[in-house]
Amino acid sequence: MQKLGLQQSLSQKLSPQQIQFIKLLQIPTAELEARIEEELEINPVLEEGNDEPEGDEYDGDDTEDYNDDDAEDSFDDGMKDDLNVDDYLRDEDLNGYKMQGDGGGGDEEDREMPIATLSTLTDALLSQLGFEKLTEKQQVIGRQLIGSIDSDGYIRRDLEAIVNDLAFTQNVDTTVEEVEEVLHTIQGFDPPGIAARTLQECLLLQLDRKDHSNPAVVNAIRILDDNFEEFTKKHYDKIQKRLNVTEEEMKDAVNLITRLNPKPGGSSGDVRTQYLIPDFMLTNNNGKLELSLNSRNAPELKISRSYAEMLDTYDKSNKKDKAMRETVSFVKQKLDAAKWFIDAIKQRQQTLLKTMNAIIQYQYDFFLTGDESKLKPMILKDIANMIGMDISTVSRVANSKAVQTEFGIYPLKYFFSEGITTESGEDASSREVKHILKEFIDGEDKRSPLSDDKLEKMLNDRGYNIARRTVAKYREQLNIPVARLRKEL
């Protein structure tokens, strides 16, 4: 039996204007220009320029007499109803100050600018294969091997698996020995070290092309051939005794090995270069910090006067004509969309400046001197409380923006860090601790590098209450290996 009842629920909804502002806020300056160009293309009412609308132009309330059923339905379906936020934005996970990623907004945020077609590593290898005097069968095997090369230049598939692939996909009956013969040919291609199956083989392939009359080359080959495991663990003393070489000869061989390329495929033509474009400019004018937006963040946009006048003309025409009502509805939608877009751009500028000014105020000493030790612990909530905005808004600003200072360009995420309590009871930024940790490691004796236990004691002596596991975590975040791997001759 069916029953009627009342149910109360809460749901979060955003208007189209709010959704537009959110999407504009989270994109960086580099993408803003493309977004504006896109809006100019799809909305003829929007124009470039800085003319302000005059009194007789569109103010958003000129078509009250046209709100009959047909026109109202057309407008409501497109723009006016509140929309559920879940339909437009992905769920976001604002993990405190860490901000590992700010939930995007669909295809618009994922879209990438097209890049010119470049010759790839595979193309280069296939071209070199064509110059080799190989049988048709060997050419097929060679193409199969080249297709099995990873992006870093290695073949990690077992040769037996490649033999099976050739049998099932190319109908070529071959053996591991035949495949290995073609593999050796490909390993002679450029870049040196390509198509190796292990790091050891990769380095040896590169050394094989060097002058073998050089003692350093000979010693380097001996080290990698017979003492590779000890070399990876930096047991140089053992290797030196085993090879019966002097300390200087050992050092020359090790220096030669460390200059080899461990990822020969990493320099292929399909690697993209990304440039960091600052959203803010910060200058120090005689001790006074002055902030300005990148000019690309302040585009000059206006509403087309001709369309506003067109709407005014329609207002004086026959209001019973259905085609006329539909035309007015279309023009009004476009006028509203243009006005909302311009307002969203202005609101974006205000929010960016408000957030950045709060960050500067919080980290004033750093921006004045550029000294990393002056950075204070700061999380999203600190800035959100200062400017009276939601944490998600601050996250959108901080997650994809950068500021240009006299000391370089910094992503805004750089200024957010956790805090550590010192012996004096004050809070120190984790970035400050990392800076000191790096100083310790840079100044250590490379013959006897500092262990994490020693680093912990040195930091404790400086007044930082920090555990050894935290030292290890910060060292890893700085991409610094353990003491054993930092050892040098």
N, C-alpha and C positions, 0 to 999 in steps of 0.2 A: 504494500500500500504506500503510495506516494504521500509525502508530507511537505508542507511549506514551513520555512523557518527563516530567521534572520541571522546573518553571520557578519561579524565585524572583523575587518582585517586592515593592515597597514601595508602600503606599497610605495616604492620610490618612483617618482616620475619626473622626467625632465621635459621642458618645452623645447621646441625646435631651436629657439634662440640659444638656450643653454647648451644644447648639444653642439651647436655650431661653435660656440665660444670654447667649449672644452676641447674640441678637435683642433681649433686654431691655436689654443694655448700650448698644447703638447708638442706641436711640430717646431723644429728648429728654424733658424733664419734661412738656412740654405734651401729648405723646402717651401718656405712661405711664398716666395716669388712664383713658384710653379703653381701653388694653390690659388694665388690671386689671378694668374693668367687663365687658369681653368674656369674660375668664376666669371671673368670678363667674357670668356667665349660662350658660356651657357646662358648668361643673363645680359641681354642687350641694353637693359636699363642702367647697368653699372658702367661707368666710364672712368678713365684716368683723368685726374685734375684735382684742383683744390678749391673750386668754386663752392661756396655754401649755398644751400637752397634758399630762395627768397620767399617772401610771404605768399605769393600766388602759386608756389610750387607744391608738390605733393607733401602732405604731412601725415598720411596714413589714415585719414578719416574722411575722405572725400566722396565715398560711394555708398552712403547709408541707404539711399533710395534703391539700390540694386540688390538688396539682400532678400530677394525672393528665393523660392525653393531651388531653382536650377542653378543660379549663380552661387548661392550659399553652399550647396552641396559640393560644387566644383572646388570652391576655395577651401572648405573644411577638410576635404579629403587630402588636399595637398599640404596645407601649412598649419591650420589653426589648432587642431586638437592636441592635447598633451599626449606625449608618447612615452612608452615604458622604456626606462634606461637600458634594460636588458636587451632590447631590440637593436640598440646602437653601439653599446660598449661592451667589451668583454669584462668578465670578472677581474677585479684588480687585487693584487696581493701586495699591499704596502707594508713591507717587512721592516718596520721601523725606519731607521736612517740608512739601512743598507741599500734599498732601492735597486734590487737586482734587475728590475724591468718594470716599466710602467705600462699597464695593459693598453694595447692598441685599440684602434677603432675600425677594424675591418681593412678592406683593400686599400683605402686611401693612405693609411699609415704604412702599409707593407709595400706600397708601390716603390720601385726603384727607378732612377733615371737611366735611360738606355746608354750603353757604352759601345764604342766602336768595336767591330769584330776584329779580333787579334789572332795571330797564329798560335795554336796551343802546342803543348809539349808533344802530344800524340801526333799532330800534323808534322812537326819537325822530325820526329823519329821515323814516321812513315816515309817522309821524303828521303831521308838518309838510307832507308831500307831499299828504296827503288834504285839506288846507285850501286848496290851490291850485286855481284854476279852469283845469283842463287837460282836453284831450280824452282819450278812452279810450286812444288810441294814445300820447299823451304820458305818461299815467299808467304805461303798460307800460314805456316808455323810462326814465321816472324810477325805477321799481322796479329795473330792470336796472342803472342807474347807481349807485344806492344799494348794491346788492348787490356792486358792484365796488370799493367804498371799502375801503381797508385799515384796519387797527386804529388807525393813527396819523392817519387822516383824509384820506389822499390817494387819488386815482384814478391809478394808474400804468399801466393798460391803455390801449393806443392806441384812439382813438375808432373807427377803422375796424374793429378787432377786436370792439368792442362792437356795431357795426352788423351784423357777421357773426353774432355770438351771437344777436342779436334775430331774424335771418332763420332760423337753424337751430333755435333752441330755442323761440322764441315765435311763429314764422311771421309776423313783422312786417317788412314791407319799408319801410326808412327810409334816410335819408342822414346823412352826417357833420354837415351843417348843422343838420338837425332834432335830432340828438342833442346838438349843442353848445348849441342854444337851450334845451333842457331842463336841460342841465348848468348854464348860467348861472342858471337859476331855483333849482336846488339849492344853488348857491354862495351864495345869499342866505339860506340857513337858518342856524340856530344849531347848533353853535358857530361863531363867525366864522372864516373861512378854510377851512371844510370843503369837500371835493370838489375841492381844488386839484390841479393836475397837477405842479407844481414848487414848490419852496420860495419862489421869487420870486413866483409867483402867489399863494401862500398868504398871504404878508406883505402884498402889495398889496390882497388882498381885505379884510384886516383894517383897513388904512389907509383904504380907501374908505368905511368906516362911521364914520370920525371926522370931526370938524369941520374942513372944508376952509378955514375962515377963519383957522385957526391956522397961522402960518408954519412951525412945526416939522413939521406934517403935510404941507404942500406940499413942503417940502424933502426930507422922508423919501420921498415918492412919487417925486420927481425922482431921488433917489439910487438907489432900487430899479429904476426904469424904465430909466434910461440908464447907470447906473454900477454895476450889480449885481456884475459880476466884480471890479471894483476894490474894492468894499465887502467882499466875502468875503475878499479878501487884505489888508484894512485899509490900503489906500493912501489914507488920509484927506487927505493933502496934495494929491494929484492931484485928488481929487473937489472939495475946497474951491476950488481954483483954477478948475476947469472950471465949477462952479456959481456962482462969484463971490459967495460968502457969507462972513460973518465966522466967526471961530473959535468964538464963542459959539453962533451959529446952527447951525453944523455939529455942535457937541456936543449941542445940544438934539435935532436930528434923529436922530443916532446913538443917543442914549439912548432915544428913542421907539421906534426899530426894535428895539433889544435887549430891550425889554419886551413885544414881541409874542410870541404863542405859535407856535413852529415845528411843533408837533404837536397840532393842534386835536382830533384824535380820542383823544388820550392821557388825557383826563379823563372818559372815558365811564364809565357806571355799572358795567361788568363788571370794573373793576380791583379787585383784592383787597388789603386791608391786612393785613400780617403783623406780629405782635408778638413780640418777643424776650423769652422768660420765662427768668430766670436759674435755673440748676440749683444754684448755690452762692451762699452769702452770706458775704462777707468783711468783717469789722469791725476797726477799729483801736482797741484798748482800751489807751489810755495807752502807745502804742508797741509793744504786743503784738498781733500779727495773730491773729485767731480765725476759724476756718472752720467753717461749718455747712452742711448740706444743706438745700435747699428742702424744706419739710415735705411737699410732694407726692411727694418721692422716698422717703418713709418711711411707706408705708401700713400700717395695722394689719390684718393678715390672720391667720386661724386655721383649723384643720381642724375641721369640724363634729363635735361630741361625739356627736351622735345616730348618725352614720354609723359612727364608730369603735365605739360600743356595738353597733350592728347587726352588724358583722363579728364581734364577740366572741360574739354570740348565735348566729350561723350556725356558729361553731366548735363549739358544743355540740349542734348538731342533726344530722340524718341526713346523713352525708357521701356516701352512695351515690346520692342523688337528683341526676340530671343537671341539672335545672332549677335546683336549689339551687347546684350547682357553677358554673353559668354566672352566676348572680346574684352569687356570691362573687367571681368573676373580674372582673365589671363594677365592683363596689364597690371591689375592691382597686386596679384601674386608676385609678379616680377619686381614691382616697386617695393613691396614689403620685404622680399628676399634681399634686394640691394641695400635697403635701409638697415636690415638686421646684420648683413655682412659688414657694412661700414662700422656699425656700433660694436660688433664683435672684435674687429681689428683694433678699435680705440680702447676697448676694455682690455684686450690682450696687452697693449702697450702699458696701460696703467698698472696691470697686475704684475707684469715683468719688472717694471721700475720699483714698485712697492716691495716686491720680494727681494730684489737685488739690493736695495737700500738697507733692508733689514739685515741681510747677510753681511754687508759692509760694516754696519754699525756693530754687529756681534763680533766680527773678526777684524776690527779696525786696526789693531796693532800689526797684524800680518800684512794688510793691504798698504800700510804706511811704510813698512820696512822690507817685506818679502821674506822675513825670517820664519821658517817653518815651525820653529820652537815657540812662536807666538800664537800659533793656532790653538783655539780653545775647543774643548769638546762641544759638539753641536749636533742636534738631531732635528728631524723635520718638525717635531712638535714645538721646539724652541722658536723657530721662525713663524710657524703658524700662529702661536700665541701672540707674538709681537705685532703681526699685521692683521690679526683677527679674521683669519681665513682657515678653511679646512686643510687638514694635512694632505689630502689628495691633491689639492690645488698647488700647494708648495712642491709636492712630488713631481707634478707635471712640469713645473718650471725648472726644477733642479735636475731632472733626469735627462734632459736633452739640450741644455743650454750651456754656453761657455762665456767667460769674461776675459777681455784682453787687458792686462796690466803692464806696468813697466818691467815686470819680472817674467813675462811670458803669458801664454794663453792657458787658462785653467778651466776645466769642466766644473760646473757648480757642485757636482757630486764630491769633488775633491775636498770641499770645506766641511763636509759632514763626516763626523767620526765619533766613536765611542769615547768614554772617559775612563781614566785610571786615577785612583786616589794615591797621592804621594804621602810621605811620612808626616809632612806638615799639615795634612788634612785637605790640601787643595786638589782640585781636579786637573789632570793633565790630559791633553789630547793623545789618542793612540798614535796619531800621525807624528806627534812630537817624539814619542817613544821610539817609533820606527826610525825616525831621523837619527836619533842618538845611537840606536842599534846598528844602523848602517855605518855610522862614523867609527864605532868600535871595530866592525868587521873590515872596513877599508884600511884601518890603521894596524891591523893584526900582523904578526909575523907569519907569512904564507908558508914557511917551513913547518910551523907548528900552529895551525889555525885554532881559534877559540871555540871550544865546545859550547853547546847550549847551556850547560851547567855554569860554565865560567861567565858567559854572557849574562845569565840570570844574576849571579853574584855582583857583577859590575853595575848592572842596572839598579840592584838593591842598594848598593853603596851610593848611587846617585840620588837615592830617595824614592825610587819608583817601586812600589810594592807589586811585583809581577812574578808569576810562577814560570817554571821552566817550560811547561807546555804552551804557555802564552808566548814565550820567546820563540819557540819553534813555529807557532802559528804566524807570528809577524815575519819571521825570517822567510817562511814559504810564500807569504803574500808579497814580499820584496823580491821573489824569484832568486833567492840566495840558497845555494845547496848546503848540505851538512858539512861540518868541519873536514871530514875525511876527503870530500870531493873538492874542497877549496885548497888543498895542499899543493904547493908548487916547489920546484927545485930551487 
